[in-house]
Amino acid sequence: MGFRGGFRRIIIRKKWWLTSLKIVGVVFLSAVIALALAILYYSTQVPSIQEISNQQISQTTKIYDRTGKVLLYQTGNGVRRTLVPFNEIPQSMKEATVAIEDQNFYNEPAFDVKAIIRAAWADLIHGRIVEGGSTLTQQLARTAFLTLHKTLSRKIKELILAIKLNKYYSKDQILGMYLNEAPYGPNISGVQEASLDYFGVPVSQINLAQSAILASLPQAPSYYSPWGSHVDALIARQRLVLQDMYKTGKITQSQLNSALNYKVTFLPQSDSGTGIKAPYFVEAVMQYLIQKYGENLVDNGGLKVITTLNWNLQQDAEQAVTAGVARDKALYGSTNGALVAQDPQTGQILALVGGANYFDTQNDGNYDVATEGLRQPGSTLKPFVYLTAFNMGYTPNTVLFDAPTEFSTNPSCPAVPDFAAKNPACFHPVDFEGTFAGPVTIRDALAQSINVPAVKMLYLVGETNAITTIENFGITTLGNPSQYGLSLVLGGGAVHLIDLTEAYSVLAADGVKHQQTMILSVQDANGNMLESYHDQATQVADPQAVREINNILSDGAAREPLFRASYHETVFPGYDVALKTGTSNDYRDAWSMGYTPSLVVGVWAGNNNNAPMHAQGSSILAAVPMWSQFMTAALPQVPNETFPQPNPVTPANPTLGGNYFGPHGNPHTILYFINKANPTGPAPTNPSNDPQFHNWEIGVQNWWAQHHPGWTPTPPTTTTALSPITF
């Protein structure tokens, strides 16, 4: 039994080992076959090298102020990314990343066998995937082209893709792609975006200590976030990065000590570019960009947009609107305001505030009154009516009577206005205080915004001619002149604040219209210039007529009777400032339009829902203080220039020069002396043929008699048939 039994045991043991080896062999071979099949299968599910090369990486479009230094907004509801060339990334950033993530990066293939075995053993012990063992190449494959979910299939895809990347790209190219793709914070991808967000400078300008900070983040971007609660852990990891760089010979002891002693500071999250500055302005810019370039390119194309916005003036504008709306709300029941500032010499928008609070969406705060709101302009259209008159031969000295006047020729309307009656067919405007000044020059009528002379002037020049002038100056929302009648000059129609500002900029620019713009340049992600600012200037008005308007509106003494207690808010010692205000019917809209040759500023006050302000909530009280606050801050920041003066004019017709007395010494309406179809020509043969003459003449005679007791016409005036007059 001894020999045979021992031999039998040896035979049995040998058979067991052979059987075990066969089983192991079969299992191993099956595993190899399964792995090969898996690799073959998953190889079809990863991008090809051509697809990788042609991949369009989503990049954030950035919108800047005019200096290119203040980031106003960047697109992207998800990840924000800005690609940067490899040669613009500091060597310290590259070496810090390699030191902490994959020290053998430049010497290994796409994967690290030892790391994979170590990770597999850890995963086996824990019964789940707990360790990755990934090289930088594998991390790039995962981050840029795969999901972050820890699954076996993803690991196989990651390995396959890493091998492809390593075969077709150099190590520098792979590292460059990684640095542009790696996550550095919530919604922050790539070192350029991270550097701008955390330090406020391009990555090309960061130092060794800052490089080590950024290299510390990809392992756990949310946990190590400089804006989170684990900053101490971030600094500890930064020190580990620096120590690894020293141990691998990438930095000296002196560099290590200097970086360890450097106190890294971070931008507050509110200043990091994750929010929006000048939101109304940015929204208008975005609408323009999307309309021109398409939504996909704007959202993902990495455009660099330099706008015309002056950030200092924008902040002054926002402060003025905020303070003004708070004041008006308490005094006049208005809850909103808007402001547009423009350089009249270039057409560039310098500041734009479309409402009191963009983020108050419950009260339509994000509705941009400046660019979208159509509002009645009040008296702000009067300068363009008078400018039309100057082009036709009238002068600032021409006299128009401010007297009770019925302008309607409807038979139901008495020639002597009945101010107590509420007949909608009648039209007999009054002024703010309900008084009438009698004979006034155009200079005083415009400077003091007197209504009756303005309506008479609109009739004299014709609504069609007036609207043509207004449209030439940039306002295109008025439409058919017949729908307004003579009320146009008092606020009929509707305009956008931004367009009204453009119109006043033509006055400021001596009759030259510079195409309004918010864009200085747009570059694509590769630095190619898609568009750049070019001044588009057109002379749309006679400089002489424009200068006469500017001379009137900048005359402080002429406007003082209108503003009285508020006069100090309209003058700025040492500056030549023109101003025109306007208030629409029922105090729904209050306007203040003021300008110098270097700056034009339009302000609107009112309510988004078009509800009227409280009584007396006029432009002088509701809009001028807002405008004045901004002008006080803005004028020292722009060139101080004066308006060119108009040439002196002596008209051949004395009526155009201010005479309103007939051959017998009696005062008459201007229609007695002027043929409105040809103001510089001969007087009308029979003035009463004009349908407005009768009512205007009665108004003049009644006012004169009321203010000159005992006066009687010599000979008595008739309002039915008058003898022709010669000069």
SEKOL-665533 format. One record per residue (C-alpha): residue in three letters; x, y, z. Coordinates in pm, whole numbers, padded with zeros to 5 digits, always signed. Example, Ala and Ser with C-alpha at 12.3 -4.5 7.8 and 13.67 -1.06 7.14 Angstrom:
BEGIN
ALA+01230-00450+00780;SER+01367-00106+00714;
***
This chain:
BEGIN
MET+00000+00000+00000;GLY+00289+00223+00079;PHE+00448+00252-00264;ARG+00134+00208-00464;GLY-00066+00440-00236;GLY+00198+00714-00257;PHE+00221+00682-00631;ARG-00157+00697-00656;ARG-00159+01015-00450;ILE+00102+01171-00675;ILE-00102+01079-00982;ILE-00419+01222-00829;ARG-00242+01543-00725;LYS-00096+01581-01070;LYS-00435+01534-01230;TRP-00581+01795-00994;TRP-00314+02047-01087;LEU-00358+01975-01454;THR-00731+02014-01418;SER-00682+02338-01223;LEU-00439+02470-01480;LYS-00684+02385-01755;ILE-00961+02565-01570;VAL-00737+02866-01506;GLY-00627+02857-01866;VAL-00981+02843-01988;VAL-01081+03125-01754;PHE-00780+03332-01857;LEU-00837+03266-02223;SER-01205+03345-02180;ALA-01114+03667-02002;VAL-00870+03762-02276;ILE-01127+03683-02542;ALA-01392+03875-02347;LEU-01155+04169-02305;ALA-01064+04158-02672;LEU-01429+04147-02770;ALA-01505+04430-02526;ILE-01222+04638-02667;LEU-01339+04561-03019;TYR-01695+04651-02926;TYR-01616+04970-02736;SER-01366+05082-03000;THR-01664+05158-03219;GLN-01818+05375-02947;VAL-01534+05624-02898;PRO-01454+05917-03131;SER-01211+05865-03413;ILE-00898+06079-03437;GLN-01061+06272-03721;GLU-01365+06340-03505;ILE-01140+06448-03219;SER-00944+06680-03447;ASN-01260+06832-03593;GLN-01441+06863-03263;GLN-01584+07209-03208;ILE-01521+07279-02843;SER-01783+07502-02686;GLN-01636+07831-02570;THR-01777+08118-02374;THR-01853+08445-02552;LYS-01732+08740-02346;ILE-01869+09093-02361;TYR-01641+09371-02234;ASP-01659+09746-02181;ARG-01476+09980-02419;THR-01138+09924-02246;GLY-01157+09548-02289;LYS-01077+09509-01919;VAL-01417+09509-01750;LEU-01605+09187-01822;LEU-01973+09270-01845;TYR-02107+08924-01921;GLN-02015+08584-02055;THR-02252+08340-02213;GLY-02319+07984-02110;ASN-02586+07838-01892;GLY-02351+07545-01830;VAL-01973+07525-01856;ARG-01775+07839-01927;ARG-01455+07788-02125;THR-01200+08000-02308;LEU-00926+07820-02504;VAL-00570+07946-02475;PRO-00268+07843-02690;PHE-00019+07612-02520;ASN+00264+07864-02555;GLU+00064+08122-02356;ILE+00034+07893-02054;PRO+00321+07953-01808;GLN+00573+07672-01768;SER+00498+07678-01395;MET+00136+07588-01467;LYS+00235+07297-01689;GLU+00490+07160-01446;ALA+00261+07203-01144;THR-00008+06999-01319;VAL+00231+06719-01415;ALA+00384+06713-01066;ILE+00055+06656-00886;GLU-00140+06457-01145;ASP+00108+06238-01335;GLN+00480+06277-01267;ASN+00574+06014-01525;PHE+00359+06176-01794;TYR+00638+06248-02045;ASN+00791+05898-02011;GLU+00489+05666-01999;PRO+00256+05536-02268;ALA-00111+05626-02255;PHE-00161+05429-01935;ASP+00029+05325-01623;VAL+00013+04944-01578;LYS+00118+04954-01214;ALA-00140+05218-01133;ILE-00411+05019-01311;ILE-00322+04701-01114;ARG-00312+04897-00790;ALA-00649+05055-00863;ALA-00800+04719-00966;TRP-00685+04559-00640;ALA-00837+04846-00437;ASP-01160+04816-00631;LEU-01167+04438-00573;ILE-01117+04476-00199;HIS-01393+04736-00167;GLY-01630+04563-00406;ARG-01674+04882-00607;ILE-01472+05133-00809;VAL-01290+05356-00561;GLU-00961+05433-00737;GLY-00892+05529-01094;GLY-00521+05499-01157;SER-00558+05731-01455;THR-00279+05910-01637;LEU-00320+06265-01761;THR-00396+06121-02104;GLN-00674+05908-01958;GLN-00809+06206-01764;LEU-00822+06406-02086;ALA-01004+06122-02261;ARG-01256+06106-01979;THR-01307+06480-01933;ALA-01324+06585-02296;PHE-01494+06292-02465;LEU-01659+06059-02208;THR-01879+06074-01901;LEU-01758+06101-01543;HIS-01961+05802-01420;LYS-01735+05532-01273;THR-01823+05218-01470;LEU-01619+04936-01621;SER-01736+05022-01971;ARG-01622+05380-01930;LYS-01280+05264-01807;ILE-01241+05047-02117;LYS-01343+05336-02344;GLU-01109+05565-02155;LEU-00816+05331-02209;ILE-00892+05286-02579;LEU-00924+05660-02634;ALA-00610+05735-02434;ILE-00410+05499-02655;LYS-00545+05677-02963;LEU-00458+06018-02823;ASN-00109+05907-02728;LYS-00050+05764-03075;TYR-00157+06067-03277;TYR-00068+06364-03051;SER+00252+06477-02884;LYS+00275+06498-02507;ASP+00267+06879-02521;GLN-00047+06868-02733;ILE-00214+06631-02488;LEU-00113+06845-02191;GLY-00240+07156-02371;MET-00575+06991-02440;TYR-00598+06878-02078;LEU-00527+07227-01943;ASN-00799+07369-02168;GLU-01052+07101-02073;ALA-00994+07015-01707;PRO-01257+07125-01451;TYR-01141+07399-01215;GLY-01467+07481-01045;PRO-01844+07465-01087;ASN-01908+07546-01455;ILE-01543+07649-01502;SER-01334+07458-01756;GLY-00979+07530-01858;VAL-00698+07730-01700;GLN-00782+08056-01880;GLU-01134+08076-01741;ALA-01014+07967-01397;SER-00738+08230-01390;LEU-00977+08506-01494;ASP-01241+08401-01243;TYR-01016+08345-00942;PHE-00735+08597-01000;GLY-00879+08846-01250;VAL-00588+08808-01496;PRO-00520+08590-01802;VAL-00337+08267-01724;SER-00028+08401-01901;GLN+00018+08645-01610;ILE-00005+08410-01310;ASN+00293+08325-01090;LEU+00421+07998-00943;ALA+00205+08014-00630;GLN-00110+08078-00835;SER-00014+07799-01077;ALA+00004+07555-00787;ILE-00340+07670-00672;LEU-00494+07599-01011;ALA-00315+07264-01040;SER-00470+07166-00706;LEU-00829+07208-00823;PRO-00909+06938-01085;GLN-00896+06651-00831;ALA-01206+06791-00654;PRO-01310+07130-00800;SER-01612+07186-00578;TYR-01440+07074-00257;TYR-01127+07282-00313;SER-01312+07584-00455;PRO-01158+07918-00345;TRP-01516+08038-00288;GLY-01607+07742-00069;SER-01546+07644+00293;HIS-01234+07434+00236;VAL-00981+07701+00145;ASP-00743+07566+00412;ALA-00751+07228+00237;LEU-00684+07403-00095;ILE-00378+07581+00048;ALA-00254+07252+00197;ARG-00285+07084-00144;GLN-00110+07380-00307;ARG+00184+07325-00072;LEU+00188+06957-00169;VAL+00203+07058-00535;LEU+00496+07289-00465;GLN+00679+07022-00266;ASP+00633+06772-00550;MET+00768+07027-00798;TYR+01074+07073-00577;LYS+01128+06697-00532;THR+01111+06641-00909;GLY+01361+06920-00970;LYS+01123+07158-01144;ILE+01182+07446-00900;THR+01467+07549-00672;GLN+01464+07581-00295;SER+01449+07958-00334;GLN+01149+07937-00568;LEU+00979+07696-00329;ASN+01026+07927-00033;SER+00908+08230-00228;ALA+00592+08052-00348;LEU+00516+07915-00001;ASN+00542+08266+00145;TYR+00330+08428-00129;LYS-00018+08515-00002;VAL-00265+08420-00275;THR-00579+08634-00289;PHE-00896+08549-00479;LEU-01158+08763-00645;PRO-01495+08759-00467;GLN-01739+08541-00652;SER-01957+08844-00735;ASP-01658+09002-00917;SER-01543+08689-01092;GLY-01739+08731-01412;THR-02010+08482-01319;GLY-02275+08757-01302;ILE-02376+09041-01532;LYS-02285+09409-01529;ALA-02487+09676-01713;PRO-02760+09417-01778;TYR-02987+09631-01998;PHE-02694+09728-02217;VAL-02571+09369-02236;GLU-02917+09244-02332;ALA-02930+09493-02618;VAL-02584+09385-02734;MET-02683+09017-02716;GLN-02991+09079-02928;TYR-02776+09249-03191;LEU-02517+08969-03191;ILE-02774+08690-03213;GLN-02957+08862-03497;LYS-02632+08904-03691;TYR-02435+08588-03608;GLY-02691+08336-03486;GLU-02761+08203-03140;ASN-02528+07903-03155;LEU-02218+08105-03242;VAL-02298+08368-02980;ASP-02364+08110-02707;ASN-02079+07870-02783;GLY-01842+08030-03030;GLY-01601+08202-02793;LEU-01654+08550-02935;LYS-01471+08842-02781;VAL-01691+09150-02796;ILE-01557+09495-02711;THR-01847+09733-02662;THR-01874+10111-02652;LEU-01975+10114-02284;ASN-01787+10350-02054;TRP-01794+10156-01726;ASN-01739+10464-01510;LEU-02024+10651-01675;GLN-02241+10339-01658;GLN-02199+10322-01282;ASP-02281+10693-01253;ALA-02591+10636-01466;GLU-02711+10344-01255;GLN-02665+10545-00936;ALA-02854+10842-01081;VAL-03148+10626-01193;THR-03162+10436-00863;ALA-03161+10755-00658;GLY-03401+10934-00893;VAL-03657+10654-00898;ALA-03652+10625-00519;ARG-03717+11000-00495;ASP-03990+11003-00761;LYS-04165+10705-00608;ALA-04203+10888-00280;LEU-04306+11220-00435;TYR-04486+11143-00760;GLY-04583+10777-00761;SER-04352+10679-01048;THR-04162+10355-01008;ASN-03921+10349-01297;GLY-03664+10548-01487;ALA-03422+10506-01776;LEU-03111+10681-01905;VAL-02909+10671-02226;ALA-02577+10851-02274;GLN-02416+10881-02617;ASP-02106+11034-02768;PRO-02258+11260-03035;GLN-01931+11278-03229;THR-01911+10900-03284;GLY-02260+10759-03228;GLN-02124+10532-02955;ILE-02351+10450-02661;LEU-02155+10522-02343;ALA-02412+10421-02082;LEU-02757+10267-02086;VAL-02994+10198-01799;GLY-03328+10058-01910;GLY-03497+10048-01570;ALA-03461+10086-01197;ASN-03388+09720-01118;TYR-03320+09461-01387;PHE-03350+09175-01138;ASP-03694+09275-01006;THR-03871+09044-01248;GLN-04194+09045-01046;ASN-04237+09408-01150;ASP-04112+09370-01509;GLY-03768+09494-01403;ASN-03597+09325-01698;TYR-03816+09516-01944;ASP-03585+09767-02112;VAL-03772+10096-02139;ALA-03475+10262-02310;THR-03474+10035-02616;GLU-03817+09869-02613;GLY-04056+10113-02449;LEU-04263+10330-02682;ARG-04356+10644-02486;GLN-04517+10977-02566;PRO-04236+11230-02605;GLY-04413+11536-02465;SER-04245+11859-02569;THR-03913+11697-02659;LEU-04007+11712-03029;LYS-04044+12093-03025;PRO-03680+12165-03120;PHE-03721+11970-03443;VAL-04035+12158-03536;TYR-03860+12491-03479;LEU-03553+12368-03667;THR-03781+12294-03963;ALA-03907+12650-03931;PHE-03555+12797-03935;ASN-03485+12606-04254;MET-03792+12776-04406;GLY-03680+13128-04315;TYR-03819+13187-03965;THR-03571+13320-03708;PRO-03531+13302-03329;ASN-03669+13657-03318;THR-03991+13571-03503;VAL-04286+13646-03273;LEU-04578+13410-03212;PHE-04865+13494-02981;ASP-04917+13281-02674;ALA-05288+13352-02632;PRO-05600+13140-02579;THR-05649+12983-02920;GLU-05887+12724-03058;PHE-05709+12521-03324;SER-05996+12298-03422;THR-06203+12414-03718;ASN-06492+12192-03613;PRO-06814+12402-03609;SER-06893+12277-03260;CYS-06581+12447-03123;PRO-06617+12823-03052;ALA-06351+13056-03187;VAL-06294+13179-02831;PRO-06191+12861-02642;ASP-06423+12726-02377;PHE-06175+12579-02130;ALA-06451+12447-01908;ALA-06605+12238-02185;LYS-06480+11885-02244;ASN-06554+11857-02613;PRO-06305+11605-02759;ALA-06346+11765-03101;CYS-06186+12086-02974;PHE-05815+12153-02925;HIS-05703+12456-02722;PRO-05380+12374-02533;VAL-05258+12552-02222;ASP-04926+12562-02041;PHE-04819+12412-01711;GLU-04942+12708-01508;GLY-05248+12780-01723;THR-05136+13135-01811;PHE-05063+13300-02146;ALA-04762+13522-02217;GLY-04884+13709-02526;PRO-04625+13793-02791;VAL-04313+13576-02747;THR-04014+13520-02967;ILE-03934+13174-03089;ARG-03627+13190-02864;ASP-03837+13234-02553;ALA-04114+13004-02675;LEU-03868+12715-02721;ALA-03650+12786-02418;GLN-03954+12802-02191;SER-04143+12527-02378;ILE-04458+12734-02431;ASN-04728+12525-02593;VAL-04950+12754-02805;PRO-04662+12902-03011;ALA-04528+12549-03069;VAL-04863+12433-03205;LYS-04878+12741-03428;MET-04527+12669-03551;LEU-04618+12310-03637;TYR-04913+12438-03839;LEU-04692+12689-04018;VAL-04426+12436-04121;GLY-04670+12148-04179;GLU-04685+11813-04003;THR-04535+11628-04299;ASN-04231+11855-04313;ALA-04185+11833-03936;ILE-04199+11453-03933;THR-03955+11438-04224;THR-03709+11638-04015;ILE-03767+11418-03711;GLU-03715+11101-03913;ASN-03396+11238-04066;PHE-03268+11283-03712;GLY-03327+10915-03630;ILE-03684+10873-03500;THR-03880+10632-03717;THR-04173+10532-03495;LEU-04412+10820-03565;GLY-04562+10689-03887;ASN-04835+10874-04077;PRO-04849+11248-03989;SER-05226+11257-04038;GLN-05289+11043-03731;TYR-05165+11312-03492;GLY-05264+11651-03622;LEU-05125+11951-03438;SER-05098+11757-03109;LEU-04778+11600-03241;VAL-04566+11886-03110;LEU-04706+11841-02758;GLY-04636+11470-02738;GLY-04849+11289-02990;GLY-04699+10967-03119;ALA-04450+10748-02940;VAL-04072+10715-02940;HIS-03793+10505-02793;LEU-03560+10683-02551;ILE-03256+10548-02735;ASP-03387+10694-03064;LEU-03470+11028-02907;THR-03117+11040-02768;GLU-02984+10974-03118;ALA-03195+11261-03254;TYR-03055+11501-02995;SER-02704+11379-03072;VAL-02749+11521-03422;LEU-02813+11861-03265;ALA-02503+11817-03050;ALA-02296+11720-03355;ASP-02380+12031-03560;GLY-02632+11851-03780;VAL-02423+11539-03845;LYS-02585+11204-03773;HIS-02336+10940-03661;GLN-02477+10589-03685;GLN-02562+10475-03334;THR-02365+10171-03216;MET-02286+09962-02908;ILE-02002+09761-03066;LEU-01636+09849-03116;SER-01520+09505-03227;VAL-01614+09138-03245;GLN-01349+08866-03275;ASP-01401+08494-03315;ALA-01231+08230-03098;ASN-00928+08228-03329;GLY-00877+08603-03309;ASN-01022+08677-03652;MET-01195+09015-03668;LEU-01561+08973-03759;GLU-01647+09341-03735;SER-01499+09663-03606;TYR-01627+10015-03552;HIS-01626+10252-03845;ASP-01790+10590-03809;GLN-02086+10628-04043;ALA-02160+10999-04059;THR-02420+11185-04262;GLN-02499+11556-04266;VAL-02877+11556-04219;ALA-02941+11919-04122;ASP-02821+12266-04208;PRO-02559+12365-03947;GLN-02699+12720-03929;ALA-03045+12598-03823;VAL-02892+12350-03577;ARG-02674+12621-03424;GLU-02976+12844-03374;ILE-03150+12562-03184;ASN-02840+12493-02975;ASN-02795+12862-02903;ILE-03148+12876-02764;LEU-03141+12554-02564;SER-02803+12636-02408;ASP-02917+12986-02306;GLY-02957+12963-01930;ALA-03113+13306-01898;ALA-03378+13216-02157;ARG-03479+12896-01976;GLU-03468+13032-01622;PRO-03833+13153-01613;LEU-03945+12797-01682;PHE-03734+12621-01421;ARG-03734+12882-01145;ALA-03647+12697-00822;SER-03499+12407-01017;TYR-03285+12630-01237;HIS-02967+12542-01044;GLU-03006+12179-01157;THR-02985+12283-01523;VAL-02664+12486-01523;PHE-02307+12362-01483;PRO-02054+12645-01443;GLY-01783+12626-01703;TYR-01982+12399-01935;ASP-02195+12478-02239;VAL-02505+12264-02177;ALA-02828+12259-02378;LEU-03150+12121-02231;LYS-03504+12039-02337;THR-03768+11877-02121;GLY-04105+11722-02194;THR-04411+11591-02013;SER-04684+11385-02181;ASN-05055+11403-02120;ASP-05172+11315-01768;TYR-04810+11308-01645;ARG-04748+10957-01778;ASP-04401+11031-01915;ALA-04140+11281-01800;TRP-03833+11353-02012;SER-03509+11543-01981;MET-03289+11566-02292;GLY-02962+11749-02237;TYR-02636+11768-02424;THR-02299+11926-02490;PRO-02092+11888-02809;SER-01927+11586-02637;LEU-02213+11417-02456;VAL-02587+11374-02504;VAL-02801+11232-02223;GLY-03166+11134-02234;VAL-03368+11051-01922;TRP-03721+10914-01889;ALA-03929+10879-01571;GLY-04266+10711-01532;ASN-04430+10374-01478;ASN-04385+10053-01676;ASN-04761+10002-01688;ASN-04810+10354-01828;ALA-05001+10466-01519;PRO-04984+10845-01469;MET-04768+11001-01204;HIS-04930+11210-00935;ALA-05035+11558-01042;GLN-04740+11792-01089;GLY-04506+11501-01161;SER-04362+11691-01455;SER-04032+11657-01632;ILE-03879+11940-01431;LEU-03958+11765-01104;ALA-03938+11396-01196;ALA-03674+11370-01471;VAL-03444+11671-01442;PRO-03298+11579-01098;MET-03201+11235-01233;TRP-03045+11391-01541;SER-02870+11659-01337;GLN-02711+11408-01099;PHE-02567+11214-01389;MET-02444+11524-01574;THR-02269+11648-01261;ALA-02073+11323-01244;ALA-02022+11280-01619;LEU-01916+11623-01745;PRO-01568+11616-01585;GLN-01506+11285-01764;VAL-01567+11413-02119;PRO-01409+11692-02326;ASN-01533+12039-02242;GLU-01641+12196-02571;THR-01865+12485-02670;PHE-02130+12497-02939;PRO-02047+12678-03266;GLN-02241+13003-03285;PRO-02496+13072-03561;ASN-02433+13344-03812;PRO-02637+13663-03756;VAL-02936+13681-03989;THR-03142+13988-04086;PRO-03449+13873-04278;ALA-03592+14090-04553;ASN-03939+14036-04414;PRO-03963+14230-04082;THR-04224+13988-03952;LEU-03965+13709-03958;GLY-03741+13940-03759;GLY-04001+14000-03487;ASN-04249+14261-03611;TYR-04616+14182-03537;PHE-04775+14523-03599;GLY-04969+14603-03914;PRO-04956+14927-04118;HIS-05200+15097-03881;GLY-05014+15001-03564;ASN-05241+14715-03473;PRO-05101+14378-03354;HIS-05190+14082-03569;THR-05137+13710-03577;ILE-04844+13598-03789;LEU-05088+13462-04048;TYR-05176+13823-04133;PHE-04820+13878-04257;ILE-04696+13533-04364;ASN-04803+13293-04634;LYS-04717+12962-04470;ALA-04659+12803-04809;ASN-04386+13061-04878;PRO-04279+13234-04552;THR-04008+13447-04713;GLY-04233+13554-05000;PRO-04500+13824-05021;ALA-04776+13857-04762;PRO-05105+13679-04835;THR-05352+13869-05048;ASN-05635+13775-04818;PRO-05514+13625-04486;SER-05862+13514-04391;ASN-05844+13247-04659;ASP-05629+13048-04421;PRO-05859+12824-04213;GLN-05667+12903-03894;PHE-05653+13280-03938;HIS-05988+13369-03783;ASN-05927+13185-03456;TRP-05565+13299-03424;GLU-05653+13662-03491;ILE-05935+13663-03235;GLY-05694+13522-02978;VAL-05442+13798-03047;GLN-05698+14079-03034;ASN-05859+13950-02717;TRP-05526+13910-02540;TRP-05410+14256-02646;ALA-05728+14423-02535;GLN-05720+14241-02202;HIS-05363+14344-02128;HIS-05385+14699-02269;PRO-05690+14866-02113;GLY-05841+15138-02328;TRP-05679+15013-02644;THR-05893+15023-02957;PRO-05783+14925-03305;THR-05698+15215-03539;PRO-05882+15170-03770;PRO-06092+14890-03620;THR-05962+14546-03703;THR-06174+14316-03911;THR-06127+13943-03901;THR-06313+13867-04219;ALA-06142+14065-04494;LEU-05809+14243-04459;SER-05623+14456-04707;PRO-05300+14310-04840;ILE-04982+14430-04671;THR-04654+14517-04835;PHE-04309+14555-04683;
***
